[in-house]
Amino acid sequence: MTARYISTRGETPPLAFSDAVITGLAPDGGLLLPETIPDLSSELSKLRILSYKELCLRIMRPLVDIPDDILGKMITESYSTFRSDEITPIVPVKDLFILELFHGPTLAFKDVALQFLGNLFEYLNEQHSSELNILGATSGDTGSAAIQGVRSKKRIRIFVLHPNERISRVQKLQMTSVLDDNVFNIALQGTFDDCQSVMKEIFRDLEFKEKYSLGSINSINWARILAQIVYYFYGAFRTMDITGADKVSFAVPTGNFGDIFAGYMAVRMGLPVKHLYLATNENDILSRFFNTGTYSLGSVHKTLSPSMDIQVASNLERYLYYRCGQNSSHLRDLMACFAGKGSIVLDDKPGDGLDDLLVADSVVKEDMLSTIRDFYREADYILDPHTAVGVTVALRNVKQDIPTICLATAHPAKFEMAIKLALGKNAAHHDIIDKLEGLPSRCEVLPADSRVVKEYIRKACL
Ligand SMILES: *Cc1c(COP(=O)(O)O)cnc(C)c1O
């Protein structure tokens, strides 16, 4: 018996895993979740001795309808691109445990999910003799991880829109230096918002969407969450090995609520966790929500941790569904209110004992920079600005009896400017970034006009 997937909005009949992955968003507009959550709490001691890949297979197995041998191969292939045998190693630094999630091809944690998703898409296409054209908009990091996930894959093309001249040089090169035939980088003459609205307009053209089998790789896809659950177990087990503790906490730098939701699922599957610290930068809409019960949209501030500069946290709906006691009609009311008024108000205050698992806090630039400085001076360890936001929140809450694991979501070499600001010099380097300089690249500059982009896609598919 494998899990079926239901929509948070309750108006879609249950789907098989493969359909859930291909659909992304449920037809009723909701997000997909497993109908029943596997309970692994009685097997923790057995899981604890597994390697990352073995653990991955064991955790995914009850949630995926792919034969074990094929799934196993897919996992092996997906993580063979990581530069650490442990895939996501734990590094004790000062009183904390850093879970390094940046050993994949683009040096960001998104590789953990997107390397797997690329192989999964390839397999599903083969099974259904279908093709997939992925269309995405990026302000930088997701684009390169998605491109690395599907480059050179059969029956898949990827079109990534980024705002021309508005992303960093490194970010641009990480995308445009991938020269595989199935990769199309498009620099739109406009802002990131223009990229997103062009993308949404194209997805709204259902005839076009159908004809070109357009798919999306954004973090509402269940397979991305699934792949991320694994490192919560792995990180907890390694930290328990080191400390002898039987419970841990996690600090998670948060934007779209995808990563921390994977942690929330790990807890529901039986991982013993005291707290999930939700850390935001100045875009603190989520931390205000968890402290006051009110979620209300503001405007996006540009910060040194750009992958967390988000107002609408698209995965929050999954959490709200559980918060509403899995009552879809209550959830639909909340989402309708959000669509109408731009705000959600919970009757009960999250964090007021009702959900003491999640503890939220926000971090301003100066505090984030001094955390980077302190870690460098005292432990010779360089945090990237996203990770530093999480670490700052962890330090504010550290408890001696419960070890705290901080998710390191990117390698610092990706964020030269923040590191220079913090340390007065560019002390973080990585071969992958250094070698980008001078590589040949390919990119099409187009006006921010959905008709022009559609025409470009049409021609590329000929
Ligand atoms: C995407 C990203 C985040 C935020 O993760 P969410 O799943 O959107 O909450 C944090 N740090 C880095 C480096 C990222 O790329």
The ligand as a MOL file (V3000), in Angstrom:
LIG
                    3D

  0  0  0     0  0            999 V3000
M  V30 BEGIN CTAB
M  V30 COUNTS 15 15 0 0 0
M  V30 BEGIN ATOM
M  V30 1 C 15.5400 29.0120 -0.8770 0
M  V30 2 C 16.5310 29.3420 0.1840 0
M  V30 3 C 16.1300 29.5530 1.5330 0
M  V30 4 C 14.6850 29.5220 1.9750 0
M  V30 5 O 14.1010 28.2520 1.9290 0
M  V30 6 P 12.5150 28.0870 1.8920 0
M  V30 7 O 12.2730 26.6610 1.6190 0
M  V30 8 O 12.0350 28.9820 0.7520 0
M  V30 9 O 11.9860 28.5530 3.2030 0
M  V30 10 C 17.1280 29.7960 2.4800 0
M  V30 11 N 18.4250 29.8770 2.1280 0
M  V30 12 C 18.8400 29.7000 0.8560 0
M  V30 13 C 20.2930 29.8120 0.5370 0
M  V30 14 C 17.9150 29.4240 -0.1570 0
M  V30 15 O 18.3480 29.2630 -1.4300 0
M  V30 END ATOM
M  V30 BEGIN BOND
M  V30 1 1 1 2
M  V30 2 1 2 3
M  V30 3 2 2 14
M  V30 4 1 3 4
M  V30 5 2 3 10
M  V30 6 1 4 5
M  V30 7 1 5 6
M  V30 8 2 6 7
M  V30 9 1 6 8
M  V30 10 1 6 9
M  V30 11 1 10 11
M  V30 12 2 11 12
M  V30 13 1 12 13
M  V30 14 1 12 14
M  V30 15 1 14 15
M  V30 END BOND
M  V30 END CTAB
M  END
